[in-house]
């Protein structure tokens, strides 16, 4: 066993990994979005002020279960077996928590698991089954049959507060002779959005700024993505009545009366309703991050604890007239990642290095001075956290793959590549046998975005002759990445045919 890394105080380093669900970078004020003028996250911002903010960290599949599996295993879904929401993670999968445990860490998971298989690799776990409930939730603890939920009692309280209570109890009661690796996973701010009672009137008289792309004209899109805006989709414009689709908890604020409104007024009202409920849920997360940071200070653990705050993916907050995630567009694809380790990570630093969630597990292992197994496809970016500089041969692109064709939010199957400046997307429009995907072929097509000139991705330039060389180079890079990560098209003759027909 490799010896444990020592902090500046000569004690083994602890790891506190805090992950929320669907928390967009635009809803963290340290990232300075259009929302930061009216909404602040002081506790998460404190981590950024005392550590590093990563500005270009991405998930390889912007949907909860696959992203969580990639975080845990350091692998793409086609390798770890979790490509969709319905795929259970194999109980023998490579697992960062199990490797930390083997390396001498006490490991615990508290909060949201959402990987179907019983949690494994943890000395202790206490999780909410499935999505869990915001108010008076059910929890399953290690030692209780994992799938037995009918006879379990509800716990009075609010999910975000409760899991923080449990985390603090575990920290206080754990044996002090080993370092800890605590995975604290929030349900919030996943929909349906149900704020804590204390936040029901938060932002009540505030006008939330709108993103410019809320009013995007889709005519620039390819036919492969342009027309996915029906009543079964992810668009605010088609779900303007935000009673059932946004909030199920029947507080007085859950009602949204659109009587007599114009179409534009309805979209504006739906946006305000959605954002306020979402941000109210985020506020409770931020408060509870503060509680944990205060405990570390009071217990003398701050100096030798690596603290990470992240999310399982991003989230559309009205951008492109969307809510939910799944698309490769930046707001869903991009993840927050903030890390603090006094004495090793420079305070108030930032980096624009391209990183992915398959890199999280190798990074945590490197922080603990434990080797990452060859089975992990990601790379450690711990040295980037320390120095802000990219090592030689660091990745210049990120490969993305969404498998759950037309399921849930009616989004077509697609893959793509993002580089420093460009993003190339191929919508192949096929189910390919993925669990839960809808076996209905849709139009295939390409889109290309120049992120330097068009950071909001509202101008598809794929058919612009000026970008033909860029498109050709990105297609070569896409093929290279698919080969590097073992995402072969050979098992899918229908996909190969669609690619051949659509290549030019």
MARNU-919139 format. One record per residue (C-alpha): residue number from 0; residue in three letters; x, y, z. Coordinates in steps of 0.02 Angstrom, whole numbers, plus 50000, padded with zeros to 5 digits. Example, Ala and Ser with C-alpha at 12.3 -4.5 7.8 and 13.67 -1.06 7.14 Angstrom:
MARNU-919139
R resi resn    px    py    pz
R    0  ALA 50615 49775 50390
R    1  SER 50684 49947 50357
end
This chain:
MARNU-919139
R resi resn    px    py    pz
R    0  UNK 50000 50000 50000
R    1  UNK 50066 50172 49954
R    2  UNK 50095 50286 50103
R    3  UNK 49965 50420 50132
R    4  UNK 50002 50595 50072
R    5  UNK 50044 50717 50211
R    6  UNK 49973 50892 50225
R    7  UNK 50074 51045 50271
R    8  UNK 50047 50998 50454
R    9  UNK 50119 50825 50430
R   10  UNK 49954 50736 50451
R   11  UNK 49869 50623 50321
R   12  UNK 49761 50721 50201
R   13  UNK 49572 50703 50217
R   14  UNK 49453 50716 50068
R   15  UNK 49282 50796 50073
R   16  UNK 49194 50778 49905
R   17  UNK 49031 50877 49897
R   18  UNK 48924 50846 49743
R   19  UNK 48756 50925 49709
R   20  UNK 48634 50872 49573
R   21  UNK 48603 50982 49420
R   22  UNK 48694 51133 49492
R   23  UNK 48741 51244 49346
R   24  UNK 48896 51354 49350
R   25  UNK 48780 51500 49309
R   26  UNK 48700 51477 49481
R   27  UNK 48865 51495 49576
R   28  UNK 48910 51678 49599
R   29  UNK 49097 51641 49599
R   30  UNK 49077 51602 49413
R   31  UNK 49011 51778 49380
R   32  UNK 48860 51741 49270
R   33  UNK 48714 51855 49232
R   34  UNK 48629 51786 49389
R   35  UNK 48767 51840 49508
R   36  UNK 48697 52017 49519
R   37  UNK 48542 51952 49611
R   38  UNK 48596 51784 49682
R   39  UNK 48748 51743 49788
R   40  UNK 48824 51580 49850
R   41  UNK 48939 51645 49988
R   42  UNK 48994 51476 50057
R   43  UNK 49038 51401 49888
R   44  UNK 49118 51567 49842
R   45  UNK 49223 51553 49999
R   46  UNK 49296 51390 49933
R   47  UNK 49339 51477 49770
R   48  UNK 49418 51624 49861
R   49  UNK 49523 51505 49966
R   50  UNK 49560 51382 49825
R   51  UNK 49543 51358 49638
R   52  UNK 49395 51379 49520
R   53  UNK 49401 51269 49367
R   54  UNK 49319 51355 49220
R   55  UNK 49315 51218 49089
R   56  UNK 49269 51054 49171
R   57  UNK 49146 50944 49076
R   58  UNK 49043 50787 49098
R   59  UNK 49055 50652 48965
R   60  UNK 48866 50621 48971
R   61  UNK 48754 50757 49042
R   62  UNK 48630 50649 49136
R   63  UNK 48633 50599 49318
R   64  UNK 48662 50411 49330
R   65  UNK 48794 50396 49192
R   66  UNK 48886 50549 49254
R   67  UNK 48893 50481 49432
R   68  UNK 48959 50316 49366
R   69  UNK 49095 50407 49270
R   70  UNK 49144 50505 49425
R   71  UNK 49156 50345 49527
R   72  UNK 49247 50237 49398
R   73  UNK 49345 50361 49292
R   74  UNK 49269 50279 49139
R   75  UNK 49148 50316 48998
R   76  UNK 48977 50233 49006
R   77  UNK 49013 50111 48865
R   78  UNK 49155 50044 48973
R   79  UNK 49075 50043 49147
R   80  UNK 48906 49987 49081
R   81  UNK 48807 50141 49133
R   82  UNK 48752 50231 48975
R   83  UNK 48576 50281 49027
R   84  UNK 48471 50317 49181
R   85  UNK 48413 50136 49184
R   86  UNK 48581 50048 49186
R   87  UNK 48641 49982 49356
R   88  UNK 48824 50000 49394
R   89  UNK 48908 49829 49407
R   90  UNK 48954 49792 49589
R   91  UNK 49129 49741 49534
R   92  UNK 49161 49903 49440
R   93  UNK 49322 49996 49476
R   94  UNK 49279 50120 49614
R   95  UNK 49377 50268 49682
R   96  UNK 49299 50248 49854
R   97  UNK 49350 50066 49864
R   98  UNK 49527 50111 49812
R   99  UNK 49537 50247 49944
R  100  UNK 49473 50124 50073
R  101  UNK 49603 49997 50022
R  102  UNK 49733 50135 50036
R  103  UNK 49694 50168 50219
R  104  UNK 49549 50291 50212
R  105  UNK 49386 50283 50307
R  106  UNK 49256 50305 50171
R  107  UNK 49077 50362 50185
R  108  UNK 48936 50407 50066
R  109  UNK 48793 50513 50129
R  110  UNK 48650 50578 50021
R  111  UNK 48608 50538 49841
R  112  UNK 48678 50380 49760
R  113  UNK 48563 50353 49610
R  114  UNK 48660 50207 49535
R  115  UNK 48531 50068 49566
R  116  UNK 48657 49941 49633
R  117  UNK 48682 49942 49822
R  118  UNK 48824 50064 49866
R  119  UNK 48992 49977 49874
R  120  UNK 49168 50027 49922
R  121  UNK 49112 50128 50074
R  122  UNK 49140 50088 50257
R  123  UNK 48976 50177 50292
R  124  UNK 48834 50240 50186
R  125  UNK 48664 50321 50211
R  126  UNK 48570 50364 50054
R  127  UNK 48400 50417 49991
R  128  UNK 48326 50287 49872
R  129  UNK 48307 50342 49691
R  130  UNK 48282 50529 49673
R  131  UNK 48231 50546 49854
R  132  UNK 48107 50672 49925
R  133  UNK 48149 50850 49975
R  134  UNK 48030 50852 50123
R  135  UNK 48020 50715 50255
R  136  UNK 48126 50594 50153
R  137  UNK 48167 50409 50174
R  138  UNK 48347 50353 50199
R  139  UNK 48426 50181 50189
R  140  UNK 48578 50145 50296
R  141  UNK 48714 50017 50272
R  142  UNK 48656 49855 50352
R  143  UNK 48476 49881 50294
R  144  UNK 48416 49784 50140
R  145  UNK 48448 49908 50001
R  146  UNK 48289 49881 49902
R  147  UNK 48175 49869 50055
R  148  UNK 48095 50042 50064
R  149  UNK 47910 50010 50096
R  150  UNK 47926 49986 50284
R  151  UNK 48054 50123 50314
R  152  UNK 47997 50276 50410
R  153  UNK 48009 50451 50342
R  154  UNK 48128 50570 50428
R  155  UNK 48055 50740 50474
R  156  UNK 48151 50880 50395
R  157  UNK 48226 50944 50233
R  158  UNK 48340 50829 50132
R  159  UNK 48481 50957 50112
R  160  UNK 48486 50994 50299
R  161  UNK 48469 50812 50350
R  162  UNK 48613 50742 50249
R  163  UNK 48724 50880 50319
R  164  UNK 48669 50830 50495
R  165  UNK 48715 50649 50456
R  166  UNK 48882 50700 50381
R  167  UNK 48929 50803 50534
R  168  UNK 48878 50660 50649
R  169  UNK 48988 50540 50551
R  170  UNK 49135 50659 50556
R  171  UNK 49117 50683 50743
R  172  UNK 49099 50497 50782
R  173  UNK 49227 50423 50663
R  174  UNK 49388 50347 50733
R  175  UNK 49526 50477 50731
R  176  UNK 49667 50359 50684
R  177  UNK 49634 50361 50496
R  178  UNK 49606 50497 50366
R  179  UNK 49431 50509 50295
R  180  UNK 49357 50519 50121
R  181  UNK 49178 50581 50139
R  182  UNK 49065 50589 49986
R  183  UNK 48923 50708 50029
R  184  UNK 48795 50704 49888
R  185  UNK 48651 50828 49884
R  186  UNK 48486 50795 49798
R  187  UNK 48464 50981 49768
R  188  UNK 48441 51070 49654
R  189  UNK 48367 50927 49553
R  190  UNK 48184 50948 49501
R  191  UNK 48048 50948 49547
R  192  UNK 48105 51101 49642
R  193  UNK 48041 51108 49821
R  194  UNK 48123 51241 49928
R  195  UNK 48145 51231 50116
R  196  UNK 48006 51319 50211
R  197  UNK 48127 51455 50266
R  198  UNK 48161 51501 50084
R  199  UNK 47986 51508 50014
R  200  UNK 47989 51697 50002
R  201  UNK 48171 51713 49954
R  202  UNK 48189 51818 49793
R  203  UNK 48001 51851 49798
R  204  UNK 48015 52033 49742
R  205  UNK 48171 52010 49635
R  206  UNK 48171 52012 49445
R  207  UNK 48287 51873 49388
R  208  UNK 48392 51927 49237
R  209  UNK 48356 51828 49079
R  210  UNK 48491 51746 48973
R  211  UNK 48495 51816 48797
R  212  UNK 48475 51642 48723
R  213  UNK 48306 51621 48808
R  214  UNK 48238 51695 48647
R  215  UNK 48348 51597 48528
R  216  UNK 48291 51581 48348
R  217  UNK 48319 51397 48306
R  218  UNK 48329 51427 48118
R  219  UNK 48520 51416 48124
R  220  UNK 48512 51237 48192
R  221  UNK 48526 51080 48089
R  222  UNK 48365 50984 48055
R  223  UNK 48430 50854 48175
R  224  UNK 48404 50966 48328
R  225  UNK 48297 51111 48266
R  226  UNK 48123 51041 48289
R  227  UNK 48137 50957 48459
R  228  UNK 48021 51078 48545
R  229  UNK 47857 50986 48571
R  230  UNK 47750 50973 48728
R  231  UNK 47849 50820 48782
R  232  UNK 48013 50913 48773
R  233  UNK 48125 51012 48886
R  234  UNK 48072 51187 48834
R  235  UNK 48003 51321 48948
R  236  UNK 47895 51387 48807
R  237  UNK 47797 51224 48801
R  238  UNK 47788 51200 48989
R  239  UNK 47732 51372 49040
R  240  UNK 47613 51304 49171
R  241  UNK 47747 51266 49300
R  242  UNK 47632 51186 49429
R  243  UNK 47658 51002 49389
R  244  UNK 47814 51012 49283
R  245  UNK 47917 51119 49401
R  246  UNK 47847 51105 49576
R  247  UNK 47752 50960 49652
R  248  UNK 47755 51020 49832
R  249  UNK 47595 51119 49855
R  250  UNK 47655 51277 49940
R  251  UNK 47558 51436 49897
R  252  UNK 47702 51486 49783
R  253  UNK 47674 51331 49676
R  254  UNK 47531 51414 49582
R  255  UNK 47568 51509 49423
R  256  UNK 47418 51604 49352
R  257  UNK 47444 51649 49169
R  258  UNK 47268 51712 49136
R  259  UNK 47267 51853 49010
R  260  UNK 47452 51846 48972
R  261  UNK 47528 51861 48799
R  262  UNK 47640 51721 48736
R  263  UNK 47795 51822 48778
R  264  UNK 47728 51861 48953
R  265  UNK 47694 51676 48983
R  266  UNK 47873 51628 48941
R  267  UNK 47939 51766 49052
R  268  UNK 47827 51711 49197
R  269  UNK 47878 51529 49175
R  270  UNK 48061 51580 49178
R  271  UNK 48041 51682 49338
R  272  UNK 47946 51541 49422
R  273  UNK 48074 51410 49373
R  274  UNK 48228 51511 49420
R  275  UNK 48162 51566 49589
R  276  UNK 48117 51389 49645
R  277  UNK 48282 51322 49578
R  278  UNK 48386 51458 49663
R  279  UNK 48290 51434 49826
R  280  UNK 48348 51252 49825
R  281  UNK 48526 51307 49789
R  282  UNK 48522 51428 49935
R  283  UNK 48496 51284 50057
R  284  UNK 48642 51190 49979
R  285  UNK 48755 51341 50000
R  286  UNK 48702 51364 50181
R  287  UNK 48743 51182 50218
R  288  UNK 48911 51191 50131
R  289  UNK 48945 51332 50253
R  290  UNK 48898 51221 50400
R  291  UNK 49024 51089 50348
R  292  UNK 49162 51217 50317
R  293  UNK 49129 51291 50489
R  294  UNK 49145 51118 50567
R  295  UNK 49313 51090 50481
R  296  UNK 49373 51257 50552
R  297  UNK 49310 51220 50728
R  298  UNK 49384 51045 50728
R  299  UNK 49555 51096 50664
R  300  UNK 49531 50996 50504
R  301  UNK 49535 51135 50375
R  302  UNK 49722 51136 50346
R  303  UNK 49734 50952 50301
R  304  UNK 49570 50924 50208
R  305  UNK 49549 50934 50020
R  306  UNK 49373 51002 49992
R  307  UNK 49292 50985 49821
R  308  UNK 49126 51061 49769
R  309  UNK 49050 51003 49606
R  310  UNK 48891 50939 49524
R  311  UNK 48850 50785 49423
R  312  UNK 48826 50895 49270
R  313  UNK 48765 51068 49225
R  314  UNK 48586 51127 49198
R  315  UNK 48492 51239 49079
R  316  UNK 48420 51388 49171
R  317  UNK 48319 51456 49027
R  318  UNK 48465 51463 48905
R  319  UNK 48408 51409 48731
R  320  UNK 48231 51412 48807
R  321  UNK 48277 51250 48897
R  322  UNK 48272 51171 49067
R  323  UNK 48347 51000 49108
R  324  UNK 48516 50946 49035
R  325  UNK 48568 50803 48914
R  326  UNK 48621 50915 48769
R  327  UNK 48806 50946 48733
R  328  UNK 48775 51134 48741
R  329  UNK 48885 51220 48870
R  330  UNK 48758 51252 49007
R  331  UNK 48724 51065 49028
R  332  UNK 48894 50998 48974
R  333  UNK 48996 51112 49087
R  334  UNK 49015 51067 49271
R  335  UNK 49067 51174 49418
R  336  UNK 49225 51115 49504
R  337  UNK 49300 51211 49649
R  338  UNK 49437 51140 49760
R  339  UNK 49526 51201 49917
R  340  UNK 49680 51132 50003
R  341  UNK 49774 51261 50108
R  342  UNK 49959 51266 50074
R  343  UNK 49947 51167 49913
R  344  UNK 49811 51248 49807
R  345  UNK 49840 51435 49783
R  346  UNK 49698 51540 49853
R  347  UNK 49592 51635 49728
R  348  UNK 49664 51544 49578
R  349  UNK 49576 51483 49422
R  350  UNK 49615 51377 49269
R  351  UNK 49541 51354 49097
R  352  UNK 49619 51182 49071
R  353  UNK 49501 51061 48983
R  354  UNK 49453 50926 49109
R  355  UNK 49316 50795 49117
R  356  UNK 49224 50701 49253
R  357  UNK 49318 50541 49208
R  358  UNK 49468 50636 49280
R  359  UNK 49392 50656 49453
R  360  UNK 49434 50482 49519
R  361  UNK 49616 50486 49463
R  362  UNK 49633 50660 49537
R  363  UNK 49567 50607 49708
R  364  UNK 49682 50456 49705
R  365  UNK 49830 50565 49660
R  366  UNK 49786 50682 49803
R  367  UNK 49796 50532 49919
R  368  UNK 49958 50473 49835
R  369  UNK 49874 50314 49778
R  370  UNK 49894 50245 49601
R  371  UNK 49751 50253 49478
R  372  UNK 49722 50083 49396
R  373  UNK 49746 50065 49209
R  374  UNK 49560 50030 49192
R  375  UNK 49525 50214 49228
R  376  UNK 49517 50315 49067
R  377  UNK 49536 50485 49149
R  378  UNK 49692 50579 49200
R  379  UNK 49735 50662 49364
R  380  UNK 49729 50852 49359
R  381  UNK 49794 50870 49538
R  382  UNK 49951 50959 49476
R  383  UNK 49840 51082 49382
R  384  UNK 49750 51120 49546
R  385  UNK 49919 51150 49629
R  386  UNK 50002 51254 49495
R  387  UNK 49867 51315 49377
R  388  UNK 49977 51253 49235
R  389  UNK 49937 51113 49115
R  390  UNK 50067 50973 49105
R  391  UNK 50142 50924 48939
R  392  UNK 50028 50818 48830
R  393  UNK 49873 50871 48926
R  394  UNK 49710 50843 48835
R  395  UNK 49661 50968 48702
R  396  UNK 49484 50906 48681
R  397  UNK 49340 50821 48773
R  398  UNK 49232 50684 48697
R  399  UNK 49045 50679 48739
R  400  UNK 48913 50546 48711
R  401  UNK 48725 50551 48749
R  402  UNK 48643 50380 48727
R  403  UNK 48463 50396 48788
R  404  UNK 48386 50439 48619
R  405  UNK 48215 50525 48632
R  406  UNK 48184 50465 48810
R  407  UNK 48108 50584 48937
R  408  UNK 48147 50752 48859
R  409  UNK 48142 50700 48677
R  410  UNK 48326 50735 48644
R  411  UNK 48411 50641 48501
R  412  UNK 48562 50530 48526
R  413  UNK 48722 50621 48487
R  414  UNK 48908 50631 48514
R  415  UNK 49033 50771 48493
R  416  UNK 49199 50850 48531
R  417  UNK 49243 51012 48617
R  418  UNK 49414 51093 48596
R  419  UNK 49483 51256 48662
R  420  UNK 49384 51355 48533
R  421  UNK 49264 51242 48439
R  422  UNK 49126 51116 48466
R  423  UNK 49073 50990 48334
R  424  UNK 48913 50889 48363
R  425  UNK 48842 50742 48267
R  426  UNK 48660 50697 48298
R  427  UNK 48647 50518 48237
R  428  UNK 48465 50496 48289
R  429  UNK 48464 50310 48334
R  430  UNK 48426 50209 48491
R  431  UNK 48566 50081 48462
R  432  UNK 48489 49965 48591
R  433  UNK 48528 50081 48737
R  434  UNK 48418 50043 48887
R  435  UNK 48267 50158 48886
R  436  UNK 48308 50240 48720
R  437  UNK 48161 50255 48600
R  438  UNK 48181 50146 48445
R  439  UNK 48131 50280 48320
R  440  UNK 48255 50352 48196
R  441  UNK 48267 50540 48181
R  442  UNK 48356 50654 48060
R  443  UNK 48546 50648 48069
R  444  UNK 48649 50806 48057
R  445  UNK 48803 50906 48105
R  446  UNK 48824 51068 48200
R  447  UNK 48981 51172 48229
R  448  UNK 49002 51315 48350
R  449  UNK 49143 51441 48362
R  450  UNK 49145 51467 48550
R  451  UNK 49263 51614 48539
R  452  UNK 49146 51714 48428
R  453  UNK 48985 51633 48486
R  454  UNK 48998 51580 48670
R  455  UNK 48808 51564 48684
R  456  UNK 48803 51438 48540
R  457  UNK 48667 51524 48441
R  458  UNK 48754 51522 48271
R  459  UNK 48784 51351 48192
R  460  UNK 48923 51376 48063
R  461  UNK 48938 51197 48001
R  462  UNK 48884 51244 47824
R  463  UNK 48988 51403 47820
R  464  UNK 49128 51375 47691
R  465  UNK 49248 51475 47799
R  466  UNK 49242 51335 47928
R  467  UNK 49259 51186 47811
R  468  UNK 49439 51153 47860
R  469  UNK 49395 51166 48044
R  470  UNK 49253 51041 48022
R  471  UNK 49369 50918 47934
R  472  UNK 49500 50930 48071
R  473  UNK 49370 50909 48208
R  474  UNK 49300 50754 48124
R  475  UNK 49473 50679 48126
R  476  UNK 49488 50723 48311
R  477  UNK 49318 50647 48344
R  478  UNK 49373 50483 48264
R  479  UNK 49534 50487 48364
R  480  UNK 49442 50512 48528
R  481  UNK 49319 50373 48491
R  482  UNK 49464 50257 48459
R  483  UNK 49560 50316 48613
R  484  UNK 49413 50284 48729
R  485  UNK 49357 50123 48646
R  486  UNK 49189 50189 48584
R  487  UNK 49183 50086 48426
R  488  UNK 49043 50098 48298
R  489  UNK 49073 49918 48239
R  490  UNK 48929 49845 48342
R  491  UNK 48808 49969 48260
R  492  UNK 48794 49947 48072
R  493  UNK 48647 50069 48066
R  494  UNK 48756 50202 48146
R  495  UNK 48899 50169 48025
R  496  UNK 48778 50189 47880
R  497  UNK 48709 50353 47949
R  498  UNK 48885 50421 47975
R  499  UNK 48938 50374 47798
R  500  UNK 48782 50457 47723
R  501  UNK 48804 50615 47829
R  502  UNK 48993 50634 47830
R  503  UNK 49007 50780 47708
end
